[in-house]
Amino acid sequence: MFFSFYDLNKNIRSLLEDINNKPFQKMEGTRRSMFESIDRPALIPLPSQIYEFAIWKHAKVNIDYHIEFEKKLYSVPYQLIGQEVDLRITEKVIEVIHNGKRVTVHPRLRGTHREYSTISEHMPLKHQKMIQWNPERIINWSKTIGPNTSELISKLMDMYQHPEVAFRAWVGIIRLADKYTAERVENASIRALKCRAISYKSIESILKNGLDKIPFENPTETQPPISHENIRGIGYFAKEVN
């Protein structure tokens, strides 16, 4: 009779030693001798690090050379813009893998706010100059395109509690100037401001459809009243009151 697991395991170990050292009935040797001659030489040391659970995800590199996971954004080399990558996500880090090779690793961000983890070496050279960017510097940088573009980006930042969230849209608008010229982006910003369409998507749509080349006409402030037999008009109600 055993009164603890310790006593039970101690007795089991003793019996196990007896079994391992007991000679085989139909062949030479024992379980112990077979282990020492066959199994032990094939053993390798245990990993130096404990196994860490990971999950895998696919992601596409955005125009601002960041990928997104759980509303957090992590930079990758800008040469991978538009390409598919794999993410290996553990409790502590985010690994980005492209064509079977790890291209970068970031500490995993936590919290409820939208945050960025950006490595300066991942930026194009012109963006590296803005590594210490802040809302004021971003607006000043956008003035190189034109005052209306600067005003649009300023309004875009005002739409968010944390202006840093607008970084993705700002980078997108700056890159549109490379594709369509600064003059066209400035004209698109004029139209977007008048239409109150303050977003990267609006600027991109205006440029893609060539609306920046069409003069913008403000809608008439006062429209003439519609005359129709089924519309009573203000006179009818005035008679009812009288």
C-alpha positions in Angstrom: 0.0 0.0 0.0 1.3 3.5 -0.9 0.4 6.7 0.9 1.9 9.2 -1.6 2.9 9.5 -5.2 6.5 9.8 -4.2 6.5 6.3 -2.6 4.6 4.9 -5.6 7.0 6.4 -8.2 10.0 5.2 -6.1 8.8 1.6 -6.2 7.9 1.8 -10.0 11.4 3.1 -10.7 12.9 0.1 -8.9 10.8 -2.3 -10.8 11.6 -0.5 -14.1 15.3 -1.0 -13.4 14.8 -4.7 -12.9 12.9 -5.0 -16.2 15.5 -3.0 -18.2 18.3 -5.2 -16.8 16.5 -8.5 -17.3 18.1 -10.6 -20.2 16.0 -11.2 -23.3 14.6 -14.7 -23.7 15.3 -15.2 -27.4 18.2 -12.9 -28.1 21.4 -11.7 -26.3 21.5 -8.6 -24.2 19.0 -6.5 -22.2 16.8 -3.5 -22.8 19.5 -1.4 -21.1 22.3 -2.8 -23.3 20.3 -2.2 -26.4 19.6 1.4 -25.4 23.3 2.1 -24.7 24.5 0.6 -28.0 21.7 1.8 -30.4 19.6 4.7 -28.9 22.1 6.7 -26.9 24.6 7.3 -29.7 21.7 8.7 -31.8 20.5 11.1 -29.2 21.1 14.9 -29.7 21.0 17.7 -27.1 17.7 19.3 -26.3 17.2 22.8 -27.9 18.8 25.6 -26.0 15.5 27.6 -26.2 12.1 26.4 -25.1 9.6 25.8 -27.9 7.6 28.9 -28.7 4.1 28.7 -30.2 3.6 30.7 -33.4 0.8 31.5 -35.8 1.3 32.2 -39.5 -0.5 34.8 -41.6 -0.3 36.2 -45.2 0.0 39.9 -45.8 0.5 42.4 -48.6 3.0 45.2 -48.3 1.1 48.5 -48.4 2.1 51.6 -50.3 3.8 52.9 -47.2 6.0 49.8 -46.9 4.2 48.5 -43.8 2.2 45.4 -43.2 -0.7 45.3 -40.8 -1.6 42.8 -38.0 -4.2 43.4 -35.3 -4.4 47.1 -36.3 -0.6 47.5 -35.7 1.8 48.4 -38.6 5.3 47.0 -39.1 7.8 48.2 -41.7 9.5 46.1 -44.3 12.1 47.1 -47.0 10.3 49.5 -49.3 11.5 47.4 -52.3 8.7 44.9 -51.3 5.8 47.3 -51.8 2.9 45.5 -53.3 4.3 42.0 -52.8 3.0 39.2 -50.7 4.8 38.1 -47.5 4.4 35.6 -44.7 4.2 36.6 -41.0 5.3 34.4 -38.2 3.7 35.7 -35.1 4.8 34.7 -31.6 3.9 36.1 -28.2 6.8 38.6 -28.4 7.8 39.2 -32.0 6.6 39.6 -35.6 8.8 38.0 -38.2 8.3 38.9 -41.9 9.3 36.3 -44.4 9.6 36.7 -48.2 10.4 33.9 -50.6 11.4 31.7 -47.6 13.9 34.2 -46.2 13.3 36.4 -43.1 13.6 40.1 -44.2 12.9 41.7 -40.8 11.7 41.1 -37.3 9.8 43.5 -35.0 8.8 43.4 -31.3 5.1 42.7 -31.2 3.1 45.8 -30.4 0.3 45.7 -27.8 -2.4 48.0 -26.7 -5.6 49.4 -28.2 -4.3 52.3 -30.2 -3.1 52.1 -33.8 0.7 52.1 -33.6 3.7 51.9 -36.0 7.0 50.0 -35.7 9.2 51.5 -38.4 12.9 50.7 -39.0 14.6 53.7 -40.8 16.6 51.4 -43.1 13.3 50.2 -44.6 12.5 53.7 -45.9 13.3 55.2 -49.3 16.1 57.8 -48.9 13.7 60.8 -49.2 11.6 59.3 -46.3 14.7 58.7 -44.2 15.2 62.4 -44.1 11.8 62.6 -42.4 12.6 60.0 -39.8 12.0 62.4 -36.9 8.7 63.5 -38.5 5.8 65.0 -36.6 2.6 66.6 -37.8 4.2 70.1 -38.3 7.1 68.7 -40.3 4.7 66.7 -42.5 2.6 69.7 -43.3 5.8 71.7 -44.1 7.0 68.9 -46.4 3.6 68.8 -48.2 4.0 72.5 -49.0 6.7 71.5 -51.5 3.7 70.2 -53.6 1.5 73.2 -53.0 -0.5 75.1 -50.4 -3.8 73.3 -51.1 -2.1 69.9 -50.7 -0.7 71.2 -47.4 -4.1 72.3 -46.3 -5.7 69.0 -47.2 -3.1 67.0 -45.2 -3.6 69.4 -42.3 -7.3 68.7 -42.4 -6.7 65.0 -42.7 -4.7 65.1 -39.5 -7.4 67.0 -37.7 -9.8 64.2 -38.4 -7.9 61.8 -36.0 -7.3 61.9 -32.3 -3.8 60.7 -33.0 -2.4 62.5 -36.1 0.2 59.7 -36.6 -2.7 57.5 -37.9 -2.8 59.8 -41.0 0.8 58.9 -41.9 -0.2 56.2 -44.3 -2.5 58.6 -46.3 0.2 61.3 -46.2 2.8 59.0 -47.7 0.3 57.9 -50.3 -0.5 61.5 -51.4 3.3 62.3 -51.6 3.8 59.3 -53.8 1.0 60.4 -56.1 3.0 63.5 -56.8 5.8 61.2 -58.1 3.3 59.4 -60.4 1.1 62.3 -61.6 3.3 65.4 -60.9 3.0 67.9 -58.1 0.9 70.2 -60.2 -1.8 67.6 -60.8 -1.9 66.6 -57.1 -2.2 70.3 -56.2 -5.2 70.7 -58.6 -6.7 67.5 -57.2 -6.4 68.8 -53.7 -8.3 72.0 -54.7 -11.2 69.9 -55.9 -11.1 67.5 -52.9 -11.1 70.5 -50.5 -14.1 72.1 -52.3 -16.0 68.7 -52.3 -14.9 68.0 -48.6 -13.5 64.7 -49.8 -10.5 64.6 -47.4 -8.8 61.3 -48.0 -6.1 59.6 -50.0 -8.7 57.6 -51.9 -10.4 60.8 -53.1 -7.2 62.3 -54.4 -6.3 59.1 -56.1 -9.7 58.8 -57.7 -9.6 62.4 -58.9 -6.3 61.9 -60.6 -7.1 58.5 -62.0 -10.3 59.9 -63.7 -8.6 63.1 -64.8 -11.0 65.3 -62.8 -8.1 67.5 -61.8 -7.9 68.8 -65.4 -11.6 69.9 -65.4 -12.4 73.3 -63.9 -14.4 72.9 -60.7 -17.7 74.8 -60.6 -19.4 75.5 -57.4 -23.1 74.6 -57.2 -25.5 77.5 -57.4 -26.1 78.9 -53.9 -29.8 79.4 -54.6 -31.8 77.2 -57.0 -35.1 78.6 -58.6 -38.2 77.0 -57.2 -39.6 74.0 -59.1 -42.9 74.6 -60.8 -45.2 71.6 -61.1 -49.0 71.1 -60.8 -48.5 68.5 -58.0 -46.4 70.9 -55.9 -48.6 73.3 -53.9 -45.9 75.9 -53.1 -45.7 78.4 -50.3 -48.8 80.3 -51.4 -51.1 77.4 -50.7 -50.1 77.1 -47.1 -50.3 80.9 -46.7 -54.0 80.7 -47.7 -54.6 77.9 -45.3 -53.2 80.0 -42.5 -55.4 83.0 -43.4 
